[in-house]
Amino acid sequence: MAELFKKIDDVRERALKTEQAITEMTADIKQLDNTKKNLTLSMTTLKRLQMLTTAYEQLKALSKSRQYRDCAQLLQAVIQLMSHFKSYRSIDQIATLSRNVADIQRELLEQVCEDFELIFAKGEIAQRKNVLSEGCLVMEALGDAAKTRLTNWYCNTQLREYRQETLDFEQSLDKHFTTASRASIDTFTSSESPAFSQSISEAFTPYLGVWVEAQDKQLATFITKYRQQPVKPDDEDFSPQLVIHSSTDLFTFYRHSLAQCAKLSTGNSLAELSKVFAKYLDQYAQQVLLYHISERASGQTPSNTPSLEELIMVLNTADYCYSTCSQLEEKIKGRVDENFKQTIDLQSQADSFMGIASAVVRTLVRKVEFELEPAWKEMRNTAWNKLDSVGDQSSYLEILLAKCKAKSEEILSMLHKQQYARTFADHLVEHISSSFISNIYQCRPVSETGAEQMLLDSYSLKNGLSNLLDPAPAGFTKRLNATFQKIDTLLKTLQVRASPAEALVQAYLIHIADKNDNNFRKLLDIKGIRGKIEQNRLLELFQIHKASDRYASNLLASNPIIAQLQPQSSSVAPQPGTAAQGLGLSSLANAPSSSLGASTLQTRFDATTFGSALISAARDGVDRLGTPALGNLVVNQTSPGTSNRMETLSPAEAAAGGDASESGLAAAGLHATNLNENLKNIGKFFRRDLGGLGGRFGRGGDEGSR
């Protein structure tokens, strides 16, 4: 038995060696097979590219000579060959060739349509029948959209006489049944409204409500479909000017519906149709655009956050919808009867879209802030009370500036309108300065040397941020200096030693310039002065000096720079996937840009959760704060002698916003009204911010072509 097992082991060993030898022998063969396969694929692709390029050049030449029969055959070949290169559009040369092919298709379409119009207008149909038939072959090759366009044009051309006969019949009725004498008909009809003018079309006016309801139902299905569509199709290349296709589809439908209704009625039916338009503009803002910038459940992963490309496309779409709302309102007012013009108002819908634009810009800022969190963490981990000397620049600042520059350049390269780039830079400066002040409080205790080093760091940070825009506008530079002045006042106060005590108290009253005892205690806490005896002695001096004639008249009740400083639990950014805290649409709409540094000190959080908090805040903002009116949307409440309190969303509230179902978003009533009012309020603020932001966003700004 032992000998048998030995032989079995020997056979097994030889089998393994044989297997290894065969594997080594065939390894090169497998590699050669892969090489052969790749080479064959490359040769096939190269051959197709050569055929496509040749066919395109021939098609270009034939289109100029209007040889439509040959064009049709080549066009089919070009379209078929181009389909093989969809996955290669990231290559610049292929993308250029794809655009050229699309251009030649458009040129052929317009060329054939132009020939049809000229031949029919000149009555040369019989003589040039061959041109028309060959043109139809081109339309067949171009696809269904081209065939539909030609068919619609032909039908409209053939029916034009019948429509004119209907109008002539109405006018003949008017003349036949007018009781005035024949000699005075012209005078009478010019001074009085014709009795029979549009009498046939007006007979359908009472029933146009059914048609308006049908438009309402059709638009409802559109919104559901638009919500399910991706922001950008997978086979489409991104460009900074790109808008979501559903927005152009929606306004195209509006234009056609408006034209149809205006032909039959310019009275109450058209006014009711405008209300339907307004209703679904609101729903498009809430259920489509807002949905696309929110955090959503995504199968196996915890959430699906919008990419930069998606955010930029939503921003472009909101800007496009804002501009088009105003144009649509003017067009409806130009068609509707005089007594209904006052009822046409789409400004609130335009404000909603501007609110979406505001939300997107702030989301972009949050994405940069999330990248900076490791640098802030290193700053908080530095022992600022143990620094012996001051250096040129702290290590955390190098990381912060590098990450800020990289992410900001990526975002700014996608913002094709200068006004959006400027606003992004303004808000980013505000947010970073607020984060810097907040982290000073987390670094306590801070010695005088530490405060001096922080002051040098703040100068370096300001210089780095001054290069965000190239060239930097004078207004941006002025705002940057004013924003960082807040940091200077705090750090210059922290640089003053506690001995003599009068020097520290006087420095506080000069730089911080408030009379709030709690704020003064916070400053002592930052400096590491926590002994009761020493604190009480300094507080007594503070009470005496703040009541003196020298300082009393110049002191604030509470300086927001100090008042907004909070413990670590309120300022540390949450981990990805947690609910965002400290954000409300009301605070976005109500906080003036000049004071954003104070109002956002404790609102740093993960940018990936911004959308969930945005929806949650929009939904319950009015219910929590009392009224949707812009003037009453207040989240920061300050009283003398007390620290500021900022209302924050609970994790449950933020999660509820992120997981809202489609039916909840579509529900009518007060819930939808509150959400819409909050979006409008953000839009109103966003248009008027900076004393000229309304001009930079929309009508008065650089519109750019679509």
C-alpha positions, 0 to 999 in steps of 0.5 A: 500500500505504501508503494502504491501511495508513493506511485500516486504521489509521483504521478500527481507531482508529474501531472503538476509539472506538466501543467506548469510546463504547458502553461508556460508554453501557452502563455506567450500564445495567449498574449499573441492571441490578445495582441492579434485581437487588438490589432484586428480591432485597431485595423478595423477601427482605422479602416472605418475612420478612413472610410468615414473621413473619405465619405464625409469629404465626398458628402461635403462636396456633393451637398454644395452641388445639390446632387441629392441622390448621391448625397442620400447614399453617402449620408446613410453610410456616414451615419452608419459609420459614425455610430461605431465611434460613439464610444470614442468621442472623448478623443478630440479628433473624433469629437471634431469629426462628429460635430462636422457630421452633425453640421453637414446633416443640418446643412442638408436639411435646411438646403432641401427645405429651402429647395422645396419652398422655392420650387413650390413658390415658383410653381416649378413642381413639374419641371423640377420633379427629380430634384424634389424626389431626390431631396426626399431621399435625403430626408429619408436618410436624415431620419424621422425628425426631418421627415416630420418637418417636411410633412408638416411644411407640406400640409401647412402649405396645402391647407393655407388656402382653406384657412384663408377661405374660412376667414373670407367666409367670416368677413362675407358674413359680416358684410352680408348681415351688416344693417348699414348702407353700402356706402357707409360699410367701410366707415362703420366696420372701422369704427365698430367691432365687427359683429361676425369677425371670428364668430366661428372660432369664438363658438369653441371658446366655452369648450377650450377649458377641456383643452386647457385641462388636457394640456395640464394632464400632458404637462404632468406626465412630462414632469414625471418623465423629466425627473426620471431622465438623467441630467446628461445622456451618457453618449453626449459630451459635456460643455460648460454651456450645456443645459438640461434637454428637458428645459428646452423641450418644456418651453418648446411645448409652451410655445406651441400651446400658446400659439394654438390657444391664441389662434382660438382665444385671447381671453380667459382661456389664454389667461387660464393656460398661463396659470397652467404654465406657472404651475408646471414651471414651479413643479419643474423647479421643485421636482426636477432641478431641485431633485437633481442637486439633492442626495438620492438613494442609489442601490447598493451605495448609501447615496448618489450625490450630484457631480460637478458636471450635473451641478453646472448643467442645473445652474445653466438650466436655472439661468436659462429658465429664469431668462425664458420665464420673463420672455414667456410672460411678455409674449403672453401679455402681447397676445392676451386681451387688455383686461386679462394682462394684470393676471399674467405674472411669472416673476415668482417662477423666475425667482424660484429658478434664481433660488435654484441657481443660488443653491447650486452656487452654494453647493459648489462652495461646499464642495471646495470646503469639503476638500479643505477639511484635512487642512483645517484638521491639521490646524486644529491639531497644532499646539498653538499655545506652545509655539516658540517663534513665528515662521513664514507659513504654517504647513496646514496652509500649504495644503489648504491653498493647494486643495483650494486652488485645484478644486476652485480652478476645476469649478471656475473652468466650468462656469462660462458666465462671468457673473457666476464665477464672480459670485462663486468666488465671493461666497468661497472667500466668505466661507473660508474666512468664516471657517478660519475664525471658527477654527481659531476657537477650536485651536484654543488655547492660543498664545500670543506667539500662536496668534501672531503666526495665525495672523501671518497665515491669514495674510498668506491665505488672503493673498492666495485667494486674491488669485481666484479670479484673473484678473481680479475685479476691484469689487472682489478685492475690496470684498476680500479685504473687508472679509479678512479684516474680521480675522485681523481684529480677532487675532490682533486682540489675541496678540495682546498679553494679559499682563498688564490686564488693562492692555488686554481689556482696552485692546478688546474694546478697540478691536472687538468693540462690544460690551457683551460679557459672554463674548469677552469670556470667549476671548479669555477662553481662547487665550487660555485664561480659565482661572476663576480669580484671573477671569473675575479680575479681568471682567471687573476691569472690562465692566469699568472700562466699557462703562467709561465715556471713552468707549461706551458710545462706540460699543456694539451690544454683541460683535457677531464675530465672537458671538457665533463661535461655538464648541467643536460639535457645532463646527466640525464637518460631518463624515460623508453620508451623515445628515447635514446640520445648520443649513436652512433655505431661510438662512440662505435667503436672508443672510446678507452677503456682507455678514455671511462670515458671521452667519455661517461660522458654524455651518461647515458640513459635508457638501455631499449632503447639501441637497438633502438638507436643502429640500428638508429646509425648503419644506419645513422652513416656513412652518418652523419660522412662521411666514414665507415673507423674506423679511421674516425668514430669520434663523440667527437671534441675538440679544444683548449679553447672550450668545447667538443661536442658530437653528439647525436641521436635525438629522431626521429632518435632513434624512427626510428631505433626502428620502422624499418620495416622488409622490411627496414632492408632487403633493399639492397644498400648503406643503408645496406652497411652502417649498415654492415660497422658500425658493422664490425668497432665495431667488429674490435675495440672490437677484438683489445681493451685493447691491447689483447681483440682480443685474449680474444674474439674468436680465442685466448680465451677460446672457451668453448664447445658448 
